């Protein structure tokens, strides 16, 4: 298995020090309340470790959403309140980093201002580590910097995904060929089979000359080198909806011009569940259908198959995580990544900007 050695927060002398911790608290907040605290909970072990190590002060840095200036809608107050309900560790939560336009520009002056708030820096925001932002790379260059426990765990498990046990199965959904071609090429060089659902599955069907009706597809046709690969599996049946009508199950060649694909069909879900049952390792990122609109059956079927299987799995992406969280599973076998885009970028590059700066 591949290895990567990072400066770990476990090795840091934090006693009496002010510690800046970059966390990813970019979570869903509805009516002033956090509705999904998966990423918040992921930061708790690092906070507890720092408190046990007698850190003088723990200052948390995060962004929330994409505010245009100081927009109260993106204030971190609800996140702070929720975190205080989860832990007794004392902390300060800095205002939303993206209230300052310099955050996304990796601005040296903003980095210096943030660095004045602490004596050392810990990055525990894997989900943001693919971005060359001030709080991810600029700040890390100015202070003694370390990887948090969550970030370390992410790297460890994703390195396993780069060298999986065989037979290995990758399931990718909800993305487009135009941006994911390098990932698919990489996966096909490592995994026995790659299953495509969501928009990505639509793209593959179209590239193979099959009708997709009014379904969302990429602006770029999948290249023949990918579309013709027999180890790249597309759905054999689909759930489709017509304008103003309920859904129906369609074979892949029978999608009507007025219909839109919203999920994989039951035959596909059953066949792919059997693929999961026979795999030693499963990598999954992205739902199989329009999950947020209630078309969840295909995604949920695969989640059930994974939690019932003896395979090891690494899973990322918000809707995919939500599907798995409906089940009881062994965290020693099934790892849930906090990263969506960061996870996919790591799988392509084998590292991320925010990780590179923490290497020994």
C-alpha positions as CSV (number, residue, x, y, z in Angstrom):
1,X,0.0,0.0,0.0
2,X,1.2,3.5,-0.7
3,X,2.3,5.7,2.2
4,X,2.5,9.4,2.9
5,X,4.2,10.8,6.0
6,X,2.7,14.0,7.3
7,X,3.6,16.2,10.3
8,X,0.9,15.0,12.7
9,X,-0.9,16.9,15.4
10,X,-0.2,13.9,17.6
11,X,3.5,14.9,17.5
12,X,2.9,18.6,18.2
13,X,3.7,20.2,21.6
14,X,0.6,22.3,22.1
15,X,0.8,22.9,25.8
16,X,0.4,26.6,26.6
17,X,0.1,27.4,22.8
18,X,-2.6,29.1,20.8
19,X,-3.7,26.6,18.1
20,X,-5.4,27.6,14.9
21,X,-7.4,24.8,13.5
22,X,-8.8,24.9,10.0
23,X,-12.0,22.9,10.1
24,X,-14.6,22.3,7.4
25,X,-17.9,23.5,8.9
26,X,-19.5,24.2,5.5
27,X,-22.7,22.4,6.5
28,X,-26.4,22.7,5.8
29,X,-28.1,25.3,8.0
30,X,-31.9,25.7,7.8
31,X,-33.8,28.2,9.8
32,X,-30.8,28.9,11.9
33,X,-30.2,25.2,12.8
34,X,-27.6,22.7,11.6
35,X,-29.4,19.9,9.8
36,X,-26.3,17.7,9.0
37,X,-23.4,17.7,11.4
38,X,-21.3,14.9,9.9
39,X,-18.4,17.3,9.1
40,X,-18.6,19.0,12.5
41,X,-18.4,15.6,14.3
42,X,-15.4,14.7,12.2
43,X,-13.4,17.5,13.9
44,X,-14.2,16.5,17.5
45,X,-11.2,14.0,18.0
46,X,-8.7,16.7,17.0
47,X,-10.3,19.2,19.4
48,X,-10.3,16.7,22.2
49,X,-6.7,15.9,21.6
50,X,-5.6,19.6,21.7
51,X,-7.6,20.1,24.9
52,X,-6.0,17.0,26.5
53,X,-2.6,18.4,25.4
54,X,-3.4,21.6,27.4
55,X,-3.5,24.0,24.5
56,X,-3.9,27.5,25.8
57,X,-6.5,28.5,23.2
58,X,-8.2,26.7,20.3
59,X,-9.3,29.0,17.5
60,X,-11.3,27.4,14.8
61,X,-11.3,28.7,11.2
62,X,-14.0,27.8,8.6
63,X,-16.1,29.0,5.8
64,X,-19.8,28.6,5.2
65,X,-21.3,28.8,1.7
66,X,-20.4,31.4,-0.9
67,X,-21.2,34.8,0.7
68,X,-20.8,38.0,-1.3
69,X,-19.3,40.1,1.5
70,X,-20.6,40.0,5.1
71,X,-24.0,38.2,4.5
72,X,-25.8,37.4,7.8
73,X,-27.2,34.3,6.0
74,X,-23.8,32.8,6.2
75,X,-22.9,33.6,9.7
76,X,-21.3,30.8,11.7
77,X,-23.3,31.4,14.9
78,X,-25.7,28.4,14.4
79,X,-22.6,26.2,13.8
80,X,-20.9,27.5,16.9
81,X,-24.1,26.8,19.0
82,X,-24.3,23.3,17.6
83,X,-20.7,22.5,18.3
84,X,-21.0,23.6,21.9
85,X,-23.8,21.1,22.2
86,X,-21.5,18.4,21.0
87,X,-18.4,19.1,23.1
88,X,-17.2,20.6,26.4
89,X,-13.8,21.6,24.8
90,X,-13.4,25.4,25.0
91,X,-12.9,27.0,21.7
92,X,-13.3,30.3,19.7
93,X,-14.8,30.2,16.3
94,X,-13.5,32.9,13.9
95,X,-16.0,34.5,11.6
96,X,-16.7,33.0,8.2
97,X,-13.4,33.2,6.3
98,X,-15.2,34.0,3.1
99,X,-16.6,37.2,4.5
100,X,-13.1,38.4,3.5
101,X,-12.6,38.2,-0.3
102,X,-8.8,37.6,0.3
103,X,-9.5,34.1,1.6
104,X,-10.0,32.6,-1.9
105,X,-7.1,34.5,-3.3
106,X,-4.4,33.0,-1.0
107,X,-3.6,36.6,0.0
108,X,-0.2,37.0,1.9
109,X,-1.5,39.9,4.0
110,X,-4.6,38.0,5.1
111,X,-2.4,35.0,5.9
112,X,-0.2,37.2,8.2
113,X,-3.3,38.5,9.9
114,X,-4.6,35.1,10.6
115,X,-1.2,33.9,11.7
116,X,-1.2,36.5,14.5
117,X,-4.1,34.7,16.1
118,X,-2.1,31.6,16.9
119,X,1.3,29.9,17.6
120,X,0.8,26.9,15.5
121,X,-1.6,25.6,12.8
122,X,-3.5,22.4,12.3
123,X,-5.3,21.5,9.1
124,X,-8.3,19.2,9.8
125,X,-10.3,20.3,6.7
126,X,-9.7,17.6,4.2
127,X,-12.7,18.6,2.2
128,X,-11.2,22.1,1.5
129,X,-7.6,20.9,1.0
130,X,-7.8,20.8,-2.8
131,X,-8.2,24.6,-2.8
132,X,-5.2,26.9,-2.7
133,X,-6.9,29.3,-0.3
134,X,-5.3,31.5,2.3
135,X,-6.3,29.4,5.3
136,X,-5.3,26.2,3.6
137,X,-1.8,26.9,2.2
138,X,-0.9,30.5,2.9
139,X,-1.4,30.2,6.7
140,X,0.3,26.8,6.8
141,X,3.5,28.4,5.4
142,X,3.8,30.9,8.2
143,X,3.3,28.8,11.3
144,X,4.5,25.3,12.5
145,X,1.9,23.3,10.7
146,X,0.4,19.8,11.3
147,X,-2.3,17.5,10.0
148,X,-5.3,17.0,12.1
149,X,-6.7,13.5,13.0
150,X,-9.5,13.7,10.4
151,X,-7.2,14.8,7.6
152,X,-4.7,12.0,8.5
153,X,-7.5,9.4,8.5
154,X,-8.7,10.7,5.1
155,X,-5.3,10.4,3.6
156,X,-4.8,6.9,5.0
157,X,-8.0,5.5,3.6
158,X,-7.8,7.2,0.2
159,X,-4.3,5.8,-0.2
160,X,-5.9,2.4,0.3
161,X,-8.3,3.4,-2.5
162,X,-5.4,4.1,-4.8
163,X,-4.1,0.5,-4.2
164,X,-7.2,-1.5,-3.5
165,X,-7.6,-5.2,-2.8
166,X,-9.0,-7.1,-5.7
167,X,-11.6,-7.6,-7.0
168,X,-12.1,-3.9,-6.7
169,X,-15.2,-2.0,-7.7
170,X,-15.6,1.8,-8.3
171,X,-19.0,3.4,-8.4
172,X,-19.1,7.0,-9.6
173,X,-22.2,9.1,-10.1
174,X,-23.5,12.7,-10.3
175,X,-20.6,14.1,-12.3
176,X,-19.7,14.9,-15.9
177,X,-17.3,13.3,-18.3
178,X,-15.9,16.7,-19.3
179,X,-14.4,17.1,-15.8
180,X,-14.0,13.5,-14.7
181,X,-12.3,11.9,-17.6
182,X,-8.9,11.8,-15.9
183,X,-10.5,10.2,-12.8
184,X,-12.2,7.5,-14.9
185,X,-8.9,6.7,-16.8
186,X,-7.1,6.4,-13.4
187,X,-9.8,4.1,-12.0
188,X,-9.9,1.9,-15.0
189,X,-6.1,1.3,-14.6
190,X,-6.6,0.2,-11.0
191,X,-10.2,-1.2,-10.6
192,X,-11.7,-4.3,-12.1
193,X,-14.9,-2.6,-12.9
194,X,-16.2,1.0,-12.8
195,X,-20.0,1.6,-12.6
196,X,-21.4,4.9,-13.7
197,X,-24.8,6.4,-12.6
198,X,-26.3,9.8,-12.4
199,X,-25.3,12.4,-15.0
200,X,-22.1,10.5,-15.7
201,X,-24.2,7.4,-16.5
202,X,-26.3,9.5,-18.9
203,X,-23.1,10.7,-20.6
204,X,-21.9,7.1,-21.1
205,X,-25.3,6.0,-22.5
206,X,-25.3,8.9,-25.0
207,X,-21.7,8.1,-26.1
208,X,-22.8,4.5,-26.7
209,X,-25.5,5.7,-29.0
210,X,-28.4,5.1,-26.6
211,X,-31.3,7.5,-26.2
212,X,-31.3,9.8,-23.1
213,X,-34.4,12.0,-23.9
214,X,-34.3,15.3,-22.1
215,X,-31.8,14.0,-19.4
216,X,-29.0,16.2,-18.2
217,X,-25.8,15.4,-20.1
218,X,-22.3,17.0,-20.5
219,X,-21.5,19.3,-23.3
220,X,-18.7,17.0,-24.3
221,X,-19.2,13.5,-25.7
222,X,-17.3,10.8,-23.8
223,X,-14.3,9.7,-25.9
224,X,-14.4,6.4,-27.6
225,X,-11.4,5.2,-25.6
226,X,-13.7,5.4,-22.5
227,X,-17.1,4.7,-23.9
228,X,-15.8,1.5,-25.6
229,X,-14.2,0.1,-22.4
230,X,-16.1,-3.1,-21.4
231,X,-15.1,-2.6,-17.8
232,X,-17.0,0.7,-17.7
233,X,-20.6,-0.3,-16.9
234,X,-23.7,1.7,-17.6
235,X,-27.2,1.0,-16.4
236,X,-29.2,-1.7,-18.1
237,X,-32.5,-0.2,-17.0
238,X,-33.6,3.2,-15.8
239,X,-36.3,5.1,-13.9
240,X,-37.6,7.9,-16.2
241,X,-40.2,10.6,-15.9
242,X,-42.1,12.4,-18.6
243,X,-43.4,15.9,-18.6
244,X,-46.2,16.1,-16.1
245,X,-46.3,12.3,-15.7
246,X,-45.2,9.8,-13.1
247,X,-42.1,7.7,-13.4
248,X,-41.7,4.4,-15.2
249,X,-39.0,1.8,-15.6
250,X,-37.4,1.7,-19.0
251,X,-34.8,-0.4,-20.7
252,X,-31.8,1.7,-21.7
253,X,-32.8,1.6,-25.4
254,X,-36.4,2.7,-24.8
255,X,-36.1,6.1,-23.3
256,X,-38.6,8.4,-25.1
257,X,-37.6,11.8,-26.5
258,X,-39.8,13.6,-23.9
259,X,-38.5,11.6,-20.9
260,X,-35.7,12.3,-18.4
261,X,-33.6,9.7,-16.6
262,X,-33.8,10.2,-12.8
263,X,-32.3,7.0,-11.4
264,X,-31.0,3.5,-12.2
265,X,-33.6,0.8,-12.6
266,X,-34.3,-2.2,-10.4
267,X,-32.4,-4.7,-12.7
268,X,-29.4,-2.5,-12.6
269,X,-29.6,-2.0,-8.8
270,X,-29.8,-5.8,-8.4
271,X,-26.9,-6.5,-10.8
272,X,-24.7,-3.9,-9.2
273,X,-25.5,-5.1,-5.7
274,X,-24.2,-8.5,-6.8
275,X,-21.0,-6.8,-8.0
276,X,-20.6,-5.2,-4.6
277,X,-21.2,-8.6,-2.8
278,X,-18.3,-10.1,-4.9
279,X,-15.9,-7.3,-4.3
280,X,-13.1,-7.0,-1.8
281,X,-12.9,-3.2,-2.0
282,X,-15.5,-0.6,-3.1
283,X,-14.9,3.0,-3.8
284,X,-18.1,5.1,-4.2
285,X,-18.7,8.8,-4.8
286,X,-22.0,10.3,-6.0
287,X,-25.6,9.2,-6.1
288,X,-27.1,7.0,-8.9
289,X,-30.1,9.4,-9.4
290,X,-31.5,12.8,-8.7
291,X,-31.3,12.1,-5.0
292,X,-32.3,15.6,-3.8
293,X,-35.6,15.3,-5.7
294,X,-36.5,12.0,-4.0
295,X,-35.2,9.6,-6.6
296,X,-33.3,7.6,-4.0
297,X,-34.1,3.9,-4.7
298,X,-31.0,3.0,-6.8
299,X,-28.6,4.8,-4.4
300,X,-30.3,3.3,-1.4
301,X,-30.1,-0.2,-2.9
302,X,-26.3,0.1,-3.4
303,X,-25.9,1.5,0.2
304,X,-27.8,-1.5,1.5
305,X,-25.5,-3.9,-0.5
306,X,-22.4,-2.3,0.9
307,X,-23.5,-2.4,4.5
308,X,-24.5,-6.0,4.1
309,X,-21.2,-6.9,2.4
310,X,-17.9,-8.0,3.9
311,X,-16.0,-5.7,1.6
312,X,-14.0,-2.7,2.6
313,X,-15.3,0.6,1.3
314,X,-14.4,4.2,1.0
315,X,-17.4,6.5,0.4
316,X,-17.7,10.2,-0.3
317,X,-20.2,12.8,-1.5
318,X,-23.1,14.3,0.5
319,X,-26.0,12.3,-0.9
320,X,-23.9,9.1,-0.9
321,X,-23.0,9.6,2.7
322,X,-26.7,10.2,3.5
323,X,-27.7,6.9,2.0
324,X,-25.1,5.0,3.9
325,X,-26.0,6.7,7.2
326,X,-29.5,5.2,7.0
327,X,-27.8,1.9,7.9
328,X,-25.8,0.4,10.7
329,X,-22.3,-0.4,9.5
330,X,-18.8,-1.3,10.8
331,X,-16.6,1.9,10.7
332,X,-13.6,-0.3,10.6
333,X,-14.6,-1.5,7.2
334,X,-16.7,1.4,5.8
335,X,-14.9,4.8,5.8
336,X,-17.0,7.9,5.2
337,X,-15.0,10.7,3.6
338,X,-15.8,14.3,4.4
339,X,-14.7,15.3,1.0
340,X,-16.6,15.3,-2.3
341,X,-14.5,17.2,-4.8
342,X,-11.4,16.9,-2.6
343,X,-11.8,13.1,-2.5
344,X,-12.0,12.9,-6.3
345,X,-9.1,15.3,-6.8
346,X,-6.9,13.2,-4.4
347,X,-7.8,10.1,-6.3
348,X,-6.5,11.7,-9.5
349,X,-3.4,13.4,-8.2
350,X,-2.5,11.3,-5.2
351,X,-2.2,14.5,-3.1
352,X,-3.7,17.9,-2.6
353,X,-2.2,21.4,-2.1
354,X,-3.2,21.5,1.5
355,X,-1.6,18.1,2.1
356,X,1.6,18.8,0.3
357,X,2.6,21.6,2.6
358,X,2.2,19.3,5.6
359,X,4.6,16.6,4.4
360,X,7.6,15.8,6.4
